[in-house]
Amino acid sequence: MGSTTTLEADATIADKVSEGATTTNPEVVKWVTEIAELTQPDQVLWCDGSQTEWDRITAEMVEEGSLIPLDKNRRPGSFLARSHPGDVARVEDRTFICSENEADAGPTNNWRAPDDMRAELEPLFAGSMRGRTMYVVPFSMGPVGGAITQLGIEITDSPYAVLNMRIMTRMGQAALDGIVPGSEWVRTVHSVGAPLEPGQEDVAWPCNDLKYITHFPETLEVWSYGSGYGGNALLSKKCFALRIASVMGRNEGWLAEHMLLLKLTDTANHKTYHLSAAFPSACGKTNLAMLQPTIPGWKVETIGDDIAWLRPGPDGRLYAINPEAGFFGVAPGTGESTNPVAMETLWGNTIYTNVALTDEGDVWWEGKTDEVPEHLIDWQGNDWTPDSGRPAAHPNSRFTVPIQQTPTLADDWYGQDGVPLDAILFGGRRATNVPLVAQSLSWQHGVFVGATISSEKTAAQEGTVGELRRDPFAMLPFCGYNMADYWGHWLDMGERLGEHAPKIFQVNWFRKGADGRYLWPGFGENSRVIDWIIRRVSGQVEGRETAVGVLPAEGELNLDGIEEVETELDELFAIDPASWLAECELTEEFFGRFGERVPTALRAELAELRGRLDA
């Protein structure tokens, strides 16, 4: 297992670091020593990602009361963690992009000057790990040595974060060995901000009321303080894989995206295709990542459910990987009826956070089963019955599970060089205006579609119901630089890819009729839309061009078995020019937030859309 060092009281911090170091790279050792001297941990452990290490850390956490082992027969190798009620989600208002120039962060990010932020963080991190173990967690995003892979190290005082990083990344010695002197790697530091004085008892979930999640794009660093939860503590995820990686991609000519990845096989012709898709939250992303087709002739396999890195390959096509090694999924709403593949994936080796505990030592959450148990222990450790009047599981409760357990996992996930993309999908939750599926008229038009993607606010979100919530490329909280520059980078990628660029589509499973009914059945039936997209990409169908894109022509959408939907097609694909023109006004207003940095090409696309609608 990883190397732990606990030296005599007079040993220096540098001794603790170097004695246990499993690398000879002086840059790594120097950096780890600097962080240890700042944070003052009792012990330093260099993690190797082994099963022995996992067993030791989980046993220690069970003994301390910070992990609850689940029934070995029902949920082998699995544990339940309960967070502090004040530490249950990402904290976007405490998330900062610390670029040298404020304009580089853009109007959609919280900005702080790097020197100011470092001055603010240093006294917080000083001594923040006293009484705790400092874990050095080397990890690879993507297969070690892969063409699109990047390496990083997280330093953390949270054993919970270590366990989750082992599931979510390729963590261990191979990643550390890949960090050679002079190479580029991402430095991330995390502390729960709860030092222990001698003799002070720990709590099950240490955290701090004060929280910071800070990104330094010029130096490829992340510093996170005060939270032990999710992406605030698993710095490989949104912090590295999107915010920092998006900046790396801009600088190096690739893309880091909030996208799922699918492999599609035409079983009759033995042809394979790959698509990525970006959806804002609550738009069916996980269900599409684990799609079970309802029409014959297609096999759908999962490569990733959340993040994709895209890079031009030697043949000029755009290649993609899922840089993650696990799923960090929202539990509520995931059930046998909505996502059987996910439920099958969760058979064991899973860390659950803030779900309910059954009397039999299993887990439960709202939506897991149609039948609600008569008694549970809720996510805060209290007795719960269906009459309690509160959720048993927190609405943002999670599961962390190895991707290799997915029954629909594609072998492509293991590949070193990624998969060539045939199509890119953008989608939002729109009751009106946006048709079921439309292909963009060009790459440039596709970038315009991605830049203007939006969902209508629901009762659960702040604001007026029906009001549009913009989430360009589903990247609004995750782009590490000015969003307008990000659109420009996408336009540049299109020029570079030329005829090899994937085709871009917009989908909308959520269109409603005048009576408020959903017009499209969704879930597995979405395979019919994917079927049309692939036939369109491969030139098998003509489609029909409209002002907003290319829609399926009559008879092109396979509705065998759901013929009743035919009566809804007019509404599903209706384009009301007046409503679209009104939306163009909102788009112009949205672009106005970014001033002169909006690419001229996107303003031209807006003008051309207006022209087509007027015509």
Residue pairs with C-beta under 8 A, 6 or more apart in sequence:
1 48
1 50
1 52
1 53
1 56
2 22
2 45
2 46
2 47
2 48
2 49
2 50
2 53
3 20
3 21
3 22
3 45
3 46
3 48
4 20
4 43
4 44
4 45
4 133
5 15
5 16
5 17
5 19
5 20
5 43
5 44
5 45
6 16
6 42
6 43
7 15
7 16
7 19
13 33
13 36
13 37
13 40
14 33
14 36
14 37
16 36
16 41
16 43
16 44
17 29
17 32
17 33
17 36
17 44
18 29
18 33
20 44
20 45
20 46
21 28
21 29
21 32
21 46
22 46
22 48
22 173
22 176
23 29
23 46
23 138
23 176
23 177
23 179
25 179
25 180
25 181
26 181
27 181
27 182
28 153
28 176
28 179
31 153
31 187
32 44
32 136
32 153
32 155
35 134
35 155
35 189
36 44
36 134
38 122
38 125
38 126
39 125
39 126
39 127
39 128
39 129
39 130
39 134
39 155
39 157
39 191
40 126
40 127
40 128
40 129
40 130
40 195
41 129
41 130
41 132
41 133
41 134
41 157
42 129
42 130
42 131
42 132
42 133
43 132
43 133
43 134
44 133
44 134
44 136
45 133
45 134
45 135
45 136
46 136
46 176
47 53
47 135
47 136
47 137
47 138
47 162
47 166
47 171
47 172
48 172
48 173
49 166
49 170
49 171
49 172
49 173
50 172
53 166
54 163
54 166
57 159
57 162
57 163
58 67
58 69
58 79
58 163
60 159
61 67
61 79
61 159
61 160
61 163
62 68
62 69
62 79
64 202
64 204
65 204
66 81
66 159
66 160
66 202
66 204
66 205
67 79
67 80
67 81
67 160
68 79
68 80
68 81
68 82
68 357
69 78
69 79
70 78
70 79
70 80
70 352
70 361
70 362
70 363
71 360
71 361
71 362
74 360
74 361
74 362
75 346
75 347
75 348
75 350
75 361
75 362
75 363
76 347
76 348
76 349
77 348
77 349
77 350
78 348
78 349
78 350
78 351
78 352
78 363
79 350
79 351
79 352
80 351
80 352
80 353
80 355
80 357
80 363
81 160
81 205
81 351
81 352
81 353
81 354
82 204
82 205
82 353
82 354
82 379
82 380
82 381
83 205
83 207
83 228
83 229
83 353
83 354
84 203
84 205
84 207
84 228
85 380
86 207
86 209
87 205
87 207
87 227
87 228
87 229
87 232
88 229
88 354
88 394
88 396
89 229
89 230
89 396
90 213
90 229
90 230
90 231
90 232
90 238
90 477
91 211
91 213
91 227
91 232
92 477
93 110
94 211
94 212
94 213
95 110
95 213
95 214
95 215
95 477
96 109
96 110
96 111
96 112
96 117
96 212
96 213
96 214
96 215
97 105
97 109
97 110
97 111
97 112
97 215
97 217
97 243
97 480
97 481
98 111
98 112
98 113
98 114
98 117
98 214
98 215
98 216
98 217
99 105
99 111
99 114
99 217
99 218
99 481
100 113
100 114
100 218
102 111
102 113
103 482
103 597
104 217
104 481
104 482
104 485
105 111
105 481
105 482
106 479
106 481
106 482
106 483
106 484
106 485
106 594
106 597
107 482
107 483
107 593
107 594
108 476
108 479
108 483
108 593
109 479
109 480
109 481
112 120
112 214
114 216
114 218
114 219
117 212
117 214
117 216
120 212
121 212
121 214
121 223
121 225
124 193
124 210
124 212
124 225
124 226
125 189
125 191
125 223
125 225
127 195
128 157
128 191
128 193
128 194
128 195
128 225
129 157
129 191
129 195
130 195
130 196
130 197
131 195
131 196
131 197
131 198
131 200
131 202
132 157
132 195
132 196
133 157
133 159
134 155
134 156
134 157
135 155
135 156
135 157
135 158
135 159
135 161
135 162
136 153
136 155
137 153
137 154
137 155
137 156
137 161
137 162
137 165
137 171
138 151
138 152
138 153
138 171
138 172
138 173
138 175
138 176
138 179
139 151
139 152
139 153
139 154
139 165
139 169
139 170
139 171
139 172
139 175
139 236
140 149
140 150
140 151
140 169
140 170
140 171
140 174
140 175
140 178
141 149
141 150
141 151
141 152
141 169
141 170
141 236
141 240
141 241
141 245
141 309
141 323
141 324
142 148
142 149
142 150
142 170
142 309
142 321
142 323
143 149
143 170
143 321
143 414
143 415
143 416
144 170
144 174
144 175
144 178
145 178
145 416
146 321
146 415
146 416
146 417
146 418
147 311
147 313
147 319
147 416
147 417
147 418
148 254
148 309
148 310
148 311
148 319
148 320
148 321
148 323
148 417
148 418
149 321
149 323
150 184
150 185
150 186
150 240
150 245
150 248
150 309
150 323
151 175
151 178
151 179
151 183
151 185
151 186
152 185
152 186
152 187
152 188
152 235
152 236
152 240
153 176
153 179
153 185
153 186
153 187
153 188
154 161
154 165
154 188
154 189
154 190
154 235
154 236
155 188
155 189
155 190
156 162
156 165
156 189
156 190
156 191
156 233
157 190
157 191
157 192
158 190
158 192
158 206
158 228
158 233
160 228
160 233
160 351
161 190
161 228
161 233
161 234
163 351
163 400
164 233
164 234
164 328
164 351
164 400
165 171
165 234
165 236
166 172
167 325
167 326
167 349
167 351
167 400
167 401
167 402
168 234
168 236
168 237
168 324
168 325
168 326
168 328
168 400
169 175
169 236
169 324
169 325
169 326
170 325
179 185
184 220
185 220
186 220
186 221
186 222
186 240
186 244
187 219
187 220
187 221
187 222
188 221
188 222
188 223
188 224
188 235
188 236
188 239
188 240
189 221
189 222
189 223
189 224
190 223
190 224
190 225
190 233
190 235
191 224
191 225
191 226
192 206
192 207
192 208
192 226
192 227
192 228
192 233
193 206
193 207
193 208
193 210
193 211
193 225
193 226
194 203
194 206
194 207
194 208
196 202
205 228
206 228
207 226
207 227
207 228
207 229
208 225
208 226
208 227
209 226
210 225
210 226
211 225
211 226
211 227
211 232
212 223
212 224
212 225
212 226
213 222
213 224
213 227
213 231
213 232
213 239
214 222
214 223
214 224
215 221
215 222
215 239
215 243
215 244
215 480
216 222
216 223
217 243
217 244
217 247
217 480
217 481
220 244
220 247
220 248
221 244
222 235
222 239
222 240
222 243
222 244
224 232
224 233
224 235
224 239
227 233
229 353
230 237
230 328
230 353
230 396
230 398
231 237
231 238
231 239
231 328
234 328
236 324
237 307
237 324
237 328
238 477
238 478
241 256
241 307
241 309
241 323
241 324
242 256
242 257
242 258
242 307
242 475
242 478
242 479
242 480
243 478
243 479
243 480
244 480
245 256
245 309
245 323
245 480
246 255
246 256
246 475
246 478
246 479
246 480
246 481
246 486
247 480
247 481
248 254
248 256
249 255
249 256
249 309
249 489
250 481
250 485
250 486
250 489
253 311
253 312
253 493
253 496
254 309
254 310
254 311
254 312
255 309
255 310
255 311
255 489
255 490
255 493
256 307
256 309
256 310
257 276
257 278
257 307
257 308
257 309
257 310
257 473
257 475
258 278
258 306
258 307
258 473
258 474
258 475
258 478
259 276
259 277
259 278
259 304
259 306
259 307
259 308
259 320
259 424
259 474
260 276
260 277
260 279
260 285
260 286
260 288
260 289
260 304
260 305
260 306
260 308
261 274
261 275
261 276
261 289
261 302
261 303
261 304
261 308
261 320
261 321
261 322
261 419
262 274
262 275
262 276
262 277
262 288
262 289
262 291
262 300
262 301
262 302
262 303
262 530
263 272
263 273
263 274
263 300
263 301
263 302
263 303
263 410
263 412
263 419
264 272
264 273
264 274
264 275
264 298
264 299
264 300
264 301
264 530
264 534
265 271
265 272
265 273
265 298
265 299
265 300
265 301
266 272
266 273
266 297
266 298
266 534
267 296
267 297
267 298
267 299
268 297
271 538
273 422
273 423
273 534
273 537
273 538
274 303
274 320
274 412
274 419
274 420
274 421
274 422
275 421
275 422
275 423
275 424
275 425
275 502
275 530
275 533
276 308
276 310
276 320
276 421
276 423
276 424
276 425
276 502
277 285
277 288
277 424
277 425
277 426
277 427
277 507
278 424
278 425
278 426
278 427
278 450
278 453
278 473
278 474
278 475
279 285
279 288
279 426
279 427
279 428
279 474
280 428
280 429
280 453
280 455
280 469
280 471
280 474
282 429
282 455
282 458
283 427
283 428
283 429
283 455
283 509
283 510
284 427
284 509
284 522
284 523
284 526
285 305
285 306
286 305
286 329
286 330
286 334
286 339
286 342
287 338
287 339
287 523
287 526
288 526
289 302
289 304
289 305
289 306
290 302
290 305
290 339
290 341
290 342
290 406
290 408
291 300
291 524
291 526
291 527
291 530
292 300
292 340
292 341
292 408
292 524
292 527
293 299
293 300
293 524
293 527
293 530
293 531
294 524
294 525
294 527
294 528
294 561
295 527
295 528
295 531
295 558
295 560
295 561
297 531
298 527
298 530
298 531
300 408
300 527
300 530
301 408
301 409
301 410
301 412
302 341
302 403
302 406
302 408
302 409
302 410
302 413
303 320
303 321
303 322
303 409
303 410
303 412
303 413
303 419
304 321
304 322
304 324
304 403
304 413
305 322
305 327
305 329
306 322
306 324
306 327
306 328
307 322
307 323
307 324
308 320
308 321
308 322
308 323
309 320
309 321
309 323
309 418
310 318
310 319
310 320
310 421
311 318
311 319
311 320
311 418
312 318
312 319
312 493
312 496
312 497
313 319
313 417
313 418
313 420
315 420
315 500
316 497
316 498
316 500
317 420
317 421
317 497
317 500
318 420
318 421
318 493
318 497
318 500
318 501
318 502
319 417
319 418
319 419
319 420
319 421
320 418
320 419
320 421
321 415
321 418
321 419
322 403
322 413
324 403
325 402
325 403
325 404
326 400
326 401
326 402
326 403
327 342
327 345
327 399
327 400
327 401
327 403
327 406
328 398
328 399
328 400
329 342
329 398
329 399
329 401
330 396
330 397
330 398
331 352
331 355
331 363
331 365
331 368
331 393
331 397
331 398
331 399
332 365
332 366
332 367
332 391
332 393
332 395
332 397
333 366
333 367
334 342
334 343
334 365
334 367
334 368
334 399
335 343
335 367
335 368
335 369
335 370
336 343
336 368
336 369
337 370
338 367
338 523
341 406
341 407
341 408
343 368
344 406
344 407
345 401
345 405
345 406
345 407
346 399
346 401
346 405
347 405
348 405
349 401
349 402
349 405
350 399
350 400
350 401
351 399
351 400
351 401
352 363
352 397
352 398
352 399
352 400
353 397
353 398
353 399
353 400
354 379
354 393
354 394
354 396
354 397
354 398
355 363
355 364
355 365
355 379
355 392
355 393
355 394
355 397
355 399
356 363
356 364
356 365
356 376
356 377
356 378
356 379
356 384
356 392
356 393
357 363
357 364
357 376
357 377
358 364
358 373
358 376
359 373
359 375
359 376
364 373
364 376
364 392
364 393
365 392
365 393
365 397
366 391
366 392
366 393
372 386
374 385
374 386
375 383
375 384
375 385
376 383
376 384
376 385
376 392
377 383
377 384
378 384
378 388
378 390
378 391
378 392
378 393
379 391
379 392
379 393
379 394
379 397
384 390
384 392
403 409
403 413
412 419
421 502
422 502
422 503
422 534
422 537
423 502
423 503
423 504
423 505
423 533
423 534
423 537
424 446
424 502
424 503
424 504
424 505
425 504
425 505
425 506
425 507
425 533
426 446
426 449
426 450
426 453
426 473
426 474
426 504
426 505
426 506
426 507
427 453
427 506
427 507
427 508
427 509
428 434
428 453
428 454
428 455
428 471
428 508
428 510
429 455
429 456
429 458
429 508
429 510
430 454
430 455
430 456
430 508
430 510
430 511
431 456
431 466
431 510
431 511
431 512
432 456
432 511
432 512
432 576
432 579
433 575
433 576
433 579
433 580
433 583
434 506
434 508
434 511
435 508
435 511
435 548
435 549
435 551
435 572
435 573
435 574
435 575
436 507
436 508
436 509
436 511
436 519
436 520
436 529
436 572
436 573
437 505
437 506
437 507
437 508
437 529
437 532
437 533
437 551
437 552
438 505
438 506
438 546
438 548
438 549
438 550
438 551
439 503
439 504
439 505
439 533
439 536
439 543
439 549
439 550
440 446
440 448
440 449
440 503
440 504
440 505
440 506
440 549
440 550
441 545
441 549
441 550
443 491
443 494
443 497
443 501
443 504
444 491
444 494
444 601
444 605
445 504
445 549
445 605
446 494
446 503
446 504
447 487
447 490
447 491
447 494
447 504
447 601
447 602
447 605
448 602
448 605
448 606
448 609
449 504
449 506
449 549
450 472
450 473
450 487
450 490
450 504
451 472
451 473
451 487
451 602
452 470
452 472
452 587
452 590
453 470
453 471
453 472
453 473
453 474
453 506
454 468
454 469
454 470
454 471
455 468
455 469
455 471
456 465
456 466
456 467
456 468
456 469
457 463
457 464
457 465
457 466
457 467
457 468
457 469
458 465
459 465
461 469
463 469
468 583
468 586
470 476
470 590
472 483
472 486
472 487
473 479
473 486
473 490
475 483
475 486
476 483
479 486
482 594
482 597
483 594
484 594
484 595
484 597
484 598
484 599
485 597
487 598
487 599
487 602
488 597
488 599
491 599
491 601
491 602
493 501
494 501
503 533
503 536
503 537
505 533
505 549
506 549
507 526
507 529
509 520
509 522
509 526
510 518
510 520
510 522
511 518
511 519
511 520
511 571
511 572
512 518
512 519
513 519
513 568
513 571
514 571
519 565
519 568
519 571
519 572
520 565
520 568
520 572
521 562
521 565
525 562
528 557
528 558
528 559
528 562
529 557
531 558
532 541
532 552
532 556
532 557
532 558
535 541
535 556
536 543
536 550
541 552
541 553
541 556
542 553
542 556
543 550
543 551
543 552
543 553
543 556
544 550
544 551
544 552
544 553
546 575
547 575
547 577
547 580
547 609
547 612
547 613
547 615
548 575
548 580
548 609
548 612
551 573
552 573
557 569
559 565
559 566
565 572
577 613
577 614
580 609
580 613
581 610
581 613
581 614
584 606
584 609
584 610
584 613
587 606
588 606
591 598
591 602
591 603
591 606
